[in-house]
Amino acid sequence: MTSPTVLLIEDQEWTARSIESILRTANFAVFKTYTGRQGLEVARKVDPDLVLVDLHLPDMGGRDVLRHMKEVRSIGSLTPMAIITSGTVTQSEKLDALREGAWDVFTSPFDAEELSLRVSTWTRAKLEADRAREASLVDQLTGTYNFEGLSKRVREIVAESRRYERPMSCVVLGEPLEPEGSLPQAGGDNDVDRRVVRTLQGVCRLSDAVGRIRDREFIVVAPSTGDSGAAVLARRILDALDEAVADTPIRAGVYSVKRSPREPLDFTDLLGPATAALRRAQTGPERLAVHGHQQN
């Protein structure tokens, strides 16, 4: 079993070693950083199960680190975070830390058994929540479908399309590609993804399946919608996103199945062609690209 991961942000070497010793004895894997900026950078790479932050760091306060941590996609609201300090803490400072999302405030000298028991309880709860989220059909960040949820909903849409001989379409949306052709790096701004999903839910019908594939990449599967209707839907979405996320350019790729498919389709059969069209839009002058071959 993989050891839970702790991100320790502490600029005092003696304190950092003391806490690291306690946590390693309790079978935690510990990543040490010495400034708030280093801690935020590491958090985006290691997906920690627990974050411990010194109240006073060389470059920013511990409460500021907590605030920025909540913007990191892998942290969210389920990752336990706590403040540590070797100095005294006023009641006002403690309450401010709790308001910023700290689960507790530890002051030196640390009781080794209490610290290890508390963080063990927290990380077990976090790992259980992770397992539940992975087994669910909902994306934690946006509250819409995740990949598993989309797969299930698309099977329902395909069955309906075959039964009533109706068309169906898939619209995939994302940011332009970087010049070298790689996908843009997400900047840790969770609010952009949330605003995009809220916009999609406002524009699309209740029968449409809306989901997030990955950071800054989204999908809409529209039943009873042919190629012309899908193009209209995609343009309407892009117009709405121009207002909702004006600072984030979004492109769209469209793929349509004109009539009831003779062979069963799954989510990837729709996602592949629509994504190929999106890649053309991401690298070309037009914001919208339609897959060249429409399935009959």
C-alpha positions as CSV (number, residue, x, y, z in Angstrom):
1,M,0.0,0.0,0.0
2,T,1.4,3.5,-0.9
3,S,2.2,5.7,2.1
4,P,0.1,8.8,2.5
5,T,1.9,11.9,1.2
6,V,2.5,15.0,3.4
7,L,3.6,18.4,2.1
8,L,5.5,20.2,4.8
9,I,6.1,23.9,4.3
10,E,8.5,25.1,7.0
11,D,11.5,27.4,6.8
12,Q,13.0,26.5,10.2
13,E,15.3,23.5,9.7
14,W,15.1,22.1,13.2
15,T,11.3,22.3,13.3
16,A,11.1,20.7,9.8
17,R,13.3,17.8,10.8
18,S,11.4,17.3,14.1
19,I,8.0,17.1,12.2
20,E,9.5,15.0,9.4
21,S,10.8,12.5,12.0
22,I,7.4,12.2,13.6
23,L,5.6,11.7,10.3
24,R,8.1,9.2,8.8
25,T,7.9,7.1,12.0
26,A,4.1,7.0,11.3
27,N,4.8,5.8,7.7
28,F,4.1,9.0,5.9
29,A,6.1,10.1,2.8
30,V,7.2,13.7,3.4
31,F,8.0,16.4,0.9
32,K,9.8,19.4,2.5
33,T,9.7,22.9,1.1
34,Y,10.9,26.1,2.8
35,T,8.8,28.9,1.2
36,G,5.2,29.4,0.4
37,R,5.9,29.6,-3.4
38,Q,7.9,26.4,-3.3
39,G,5.1,24.7,-1.4
40,L,2.5,25.7,-4.0
41,E,4.7,24.6,-6.8
42,V,5.3,21.1,-5.2
43,A,1.5,20.8,-4.4
44,R,0.7,20.9,-8.1
45,K,3.1,18.1,-8.8
46,V,2.8,15.6,-5.9
47,D,-1.0,15.7,-5.1
48,P,-0.5,15.6,-1.3
49,D,-2.8,13.9,1.1
50,L,-2.0,16.4,3.8
51,V,-0.5,19.9,3.9
52,L,1.3,21.4,7.0
53,V,2.2,25.1,6.7
54,D,4.2,27.3,9.0
55,L,2.3,30.4,10.1
56,H,5.3,32.7,9.3
57,L,7.3,32.0,6.1
58,P,10.0,34.2,4.4
59,D,7.8,35.1,1.4
60,M,4.2,35.0,2.7
61,G,2.1,34.2,5.7
62,G,0.7,30.7,6.3
63,R,-2.9,31.9,5.9
64,D,-2.0,33.2,2.5
65,V,-0.6,29.8,1.5
66,L,-3.8,28.1,2.6
67,R,-5.8,30.5,0.5
68,H,-3.7,29.8,-2.6
69,M,-3.6,26.1,-1.9
70,K,-7.4,25.9,-2.3
71,E,-7.0,27.1,-5.9
72,V,-4.7,24.1,-6.7
73,R,-6.8,21.6,-8.6
74,S,-5.5,18.5,-6.7
75,I,-6.2,20.1,-3.3
76,G,-9.8,21.2,-3.3
77,S,-11.8,21.1,-0.1
78,L,-11.1,17.4,0.9
79,T,-7.3,17.7,1.5
80,P,-6.6,18.3,5.2
81,M,-4.4,21.4,5.8
82,A,-3.0,22.6,9.2
83,I,-1.0,25.5,10.5
84,I,2.2,24.8,12.5
85,T,4.2,27.3,14.4
86,S,7.0,27.4,17.0
87,G,5.8,30.7,18.4
88,T,2.7,31.7,20.3
89,V,-0.6,32.0,18.5
90,T,-3.4,34.4,19.6
91,Q,-7.0,33.4,19.5
92,S,-7.6,35.9,16.7
93,E,-4.8,34.3,14.6
94,K,-6.1,30.8,15.2
95,L,-9.6,31.8,14.1
96,D,-8.2,33.5,11.0
97,A,-6.3,30.3,10.1
98,L,-9.5,28.2,10.6
99,R,-11.4,30.6,8.4
100,E,-8.9,30.1,5.6
101,G,-9.4,26.3,5.7
102,A,-7.0,25.1,8.4
103,W,-8.2,21.9,10.1
104,D,-6.2,22.7,13.2
105,V,-3.3,24.8,14.5
106,F,-0.3,23.0,16.1
107,T,2.2,24.9,18.3
108,S,5.7,23.8,19.4
109,P,6.7,21.7,21.3
110,F,4.7,19.1,19.3
111,D,3.4,16.0,21.0
112,A,4.5,13.3,18.7
113,E,1.7,10.9,19.4
114,E,-1.0,13.5,19.1
115,L,0.3,14.9,15.9
116,S,0.7,11.4,14.3
117,L,-2.8,10.3,15.4
118,R,-4.5,13.5,14.2
119,V,-2.9,13.4,10.7
120,S,-3.4,9.7,10.4
121,T,-7.2,10.2,11.0
122,W,-7.3,13.1,8.5
123,T,-5.5,11.3,5.8
124,R,-7.6,8.1,6.1
125,A,-10.7,10.3,5.7
126,K,-9.2,12.0,2.7
127,L,-8.2,8.7,1.0
128,E,-11.7,7.3,1.6
129,A,-13.1,10.4,0.0
130,D,-10.7,9.9,-3.0
131,R,-11.8,6.4,-3.5
132,A,-15.5,7.4,-3.3
133,R,-14.9,10.2,-5.8
134,E,-13.1,7.8,-8.2
135,A,-16.1,5.4,-8.0
136,S,-18.6,8.2,-8.5
137,L,-20.0,9.6,-11.8
138,V,-19.4,13.3,-10.8
139,D,-16.4,15.5,-11.3
140,Q,-15.5,16.9,-7.8
141,L,-14.4,20.3,-9.0
142,T,-17.4,21.3,-11.2
143,G,-20.2,19.0,-10.0
144,T,-20.9,17.8,-13.6
145,Y,-20.2,14.4,-15.2
146,N,-16.7,12.9,-15.0
147,F,-15.4,10.4,-17.6
148,E,-17.3,7.5,-16.0
149,G,-20.5,9.5,-15.7
150,L,-20.2,10.6,-19.3
151,S,-19.7,7.0,-20.5
152,K,-22.8,5.9,-18.7
153,R,-24.9,8.8,-19.9
154,V,-23.7,8.4,-23.5
155,R,-24.8,4.7,-23.5
156,E,-28.3,5.9,-22.6
157,I,-28.2,8.5,-25.4
158,V,-27.0,5.9,-27.9
159,A,-29.7,3.5,-26.9
160,E,-32.4,6.2,-27.4
161,S,-30.9,7.2,-30.7
162,R,-31.1,3.6,-32.0
163,R,-34.6,3.1,-30.7
164,Y,-36.1,6.2,-32.2
165,E,-33.7,6.5,-35.2
166,R,-32.6,10.0,-34.2
167,P,-29.3,11.8,-34.7
168,M,-26.9,12.7,-32.0
169,S,-23.9,15.0,-31.8
170,C,-20.8,15.6,-29.7
171,V,-19.1,19.0,-29.1
172,V,-15.7,19.1,-27.4
173,L,-14.3,22.5,-26.2
174,G,-10.8,23.6,-25.1
175,E,-8.2,26.3,-25.2
176,P,-5.9,26.8,-28.2
177,L,-2.8,24.6,-28.3
178,E,0.6,26.1,-27.5
179,P,2.8,26.9,-30.5
180,E,4.7,23.6,-30.2
181,G,1.4,21.7,-30.3
182,S,1.2,20.7,-26.7
183,L,-1.8,21.3,-24.6
184,P,-1.7,24.5,-22.5
185,Q,-0.8,24.0,-18.8
186,A,-3.6,24.7,-16.4
187,G,-2.7,27.6,-14.2
188,G,-4.3,26.3,-11.1
189,D,-7.3,28.6,-11.6
190,N,-10.2,26.3,-10.7
191,D,-12.7,29.1,-11.1
192,V,-12.3,29.1,-14.9
193,D,-13.4,25.5,-15.2
194,R,-16.3,26.2,-12.9
195,R,-17.4,29.2,-15.0
196,V,-17.2,27.3,-18.2
197,V,-19.3,24.4,-16.8
198,R,-21.9,26.9,-15.4
199,T,-22.1,28.5,-18.8
200,L,-22.5,25.2,-20.6
201,Q,-25.3,24.2,-18.2
202,G,-27.1,27.5,-18.9
203,V,-26.8,27.2,-22.7
204,C,-27.5,23.5,-23.1
205,R,-30.7,21.5,-22.7
206,L,-31.4,19.3,-19.7
207,S,-31.2,16.3,-22.0
208,D,-27.7,17.2,-23.1
209,A,-24.8,15.4,-21.3
210,V,-22.3,18.1,-20.1
211,G,-19.0,17.0,-18.6
212,R,-15.3,18.0,-18.0
213,I,-12.8,15.7,-19.6
214,R,-9.7,17.3,-18.1
215,D,-8.4,20.8,-17.1
216,R,-9.8,23.3,-19.6
217,E,-11.4,20.7,-21.8
218,F,-15.1,20.0,-21.8
219,I,-17.7,18.0,-23.7
220,V,-21.4,18.2,-24.6
221,V,-23.2,15.2,-26.0
222,A,-26.5,16.3,-27.6
223,P,-29.3,13.8,-28.4
224,S,-31.7,14.4,-31.3
225,T,-29.2,16.9,-32.8
226,G,-27.8,16.6,-36.3
227,D,-24.8,18.3,-37.8
228,S,-26.4,21.7,-38.5
229,G,-28.0,21.8,-35.1
230,A,-24.6,20.8,-33.5
231,A,-22.9,23.7,-35.3
232,V,-25.5,26.1,-34.1
233,L,-25.2,24.8,-30.5
234,A,-21.4,25.1,-30.7
235,R,-21.5,28.7,-31.9
236,R,-24.1,29.5,-29.2
237,I,-21.8,28.0,-26.6
238,L,-18.7,30.0,-27.9
239,D,-20.7,33.2,-27.8
240,A,-21.8,32.6,-24.2
241,L,-18.2,31.7,-23.2
242,D,-16.9,35.0,-24.7
243,E,-18.8,36.7,-21.9
244,A,-18.3,34.2,-19.1
245,V,-14.5,33.6,-19.6
246,A,-13.5,36.5,-21.8
247,D,-9.8,36.1,-20.7
248,T,-9.7,32.4,-21.8
249,P,-10.2,31.7,-25.5
250,I,-12.2,28.6,-26.2
251,R,-12.3,26.6,-29.4
252,A,-14.8,23.9,-30.4
253,G,-14.8,20.6,-32.4
254,V,-18.0,18.9,-33.6
255,Y,-18.9,15.4,-34.6
256,S,-22.4,14.2,-35.5
257,V,-24.1,10.8,-36.1
258,K,-26.8,11.5,-38.6
259,R,-29.0,8.5,-38.2
260,S,-29.3,5.7,-35.7
261,P,-25.9,3.8,-35.7
262,R,-26.1,0.2,-36.9
263,E,-23.3,-0.8,-34.5
264,P,-23.2,0.1,-30.8
265,L,-21.2,3.2,-30.0
266,D,-19.5,4.1,-26.8
267,F,-18.2,7.4,-25.4
268,T,-14.8,7.1,-27.0
269,D,-16.4,6.6,-30.5
270,L,-17.9,10.1,-30.2
271,L,-15.0,11.7,-28.3
272,G,-12.3,10.7,-30.8
273,P,-13.6,12.4,-33.9
274,A,-14.9,15.4,-32.0
275,T,-11.5,15.8,-30.4
276,A,-9.8,15.5,-33.7
277,A,-11.9,18.4,-35.0
278,L,-11.1,20.4,-31.8
279,R,-7.4,19.9,-32.4
280,R,-7.8,21.5,-35.9
281,A,-9.7,24.4,-34.3
282,Q,-7.0,24.8,-31.6
283,T,-4.2,25.1,-34.2
284,G,-6.0,27.0,-37.0
285,P,-7.6,30.4,-37.5
286,E,-11.2,29.3,-37.0
287,R,-12.7,28.8,-33.6
288,L,-15.0,26.0,-34.7
289,A,-14.1,22.8,-36.7
290,V,-16.5,20.1,-37.8
291,H,-15.3,16.5,-38.3
292,G,-15.2,15.9,-42.1
293,H,-16.9,12.5,-42.2
294,Q,-20.4,12.4,-40.7
295,Q,-21.3,8.8,-39.8
296,N,-24.5,7.5,-41.5
